[in-house]
């Protein structure tokens, strides 16, 4: 953890804390680690991160359909039954809740060794929710298996940059033109 302008943990405001990641290719990412809930929401509630349950599926679907990037060309292709299958049989999922509302979710598929979903309600973007869900998901995934995990996302999107900043390695393109990433190892993170 680096502190700008030589601040110490004692005098650093939450918005002044950042994770800085430098990669061998010279790429540097600066990511906020502690960000308050957006004041525009007028919420005094805290973010709750927990394992996803089948009862969360309607809200998960709402978040999935609310995204502005990586939108489904045909929303009927991803059903509530698909979500249940990934949560109960294929892998595991996590949600972030604010005031009883699911505002983000992540689902790992242990059978096909991929990240099936990581989406945040656009109203709650850039608040550290995606990073926290990402880390929880990969901590769990790599406790289950040593197999590399992969995902794909649209090119030139915020998601593509996010995954690069998290250390994912690009391995090519899918047939549909999405960027394909892979993560071979994962250092254990304390959440």
TAUR-V595408 format. One line per field, one symbol per residue. phi: phi as a letter, one per 30 degrees, with the letter a starting at -180 (. if undefined). psi: psi as a letter, one per 30 degrees, with the letter a starting at -180 (. if undefined). Layout:
phi=???
psi=???
//
This chain:
phi=.ccdhhdcddcddedddbcccccddjdbbcbdcbbddedddhccdcdccaddceddeedddddedddcchdddbeddccddeeddddcccaabbbccbhicdcaabbccddchbcdaabbeedcdibidddddeddddededddacdecbabaddhcddededdddjdcdckbdddjddccbbcbbddccc
psi=kkklhhklfegkleffklkkkklfgfkkkjkkfjklkkfffhkgllkkklkkleffeeeeeeeefflflhkkfjfffjleeeeeeeeeefbllllkkkhgkkfllkkkjfeghljekjkkkffglhggeeeeeeeeeeeeeffelgklkllllklhleeeeeeeffgkkkgallffglkklkjeljkkkk.
//
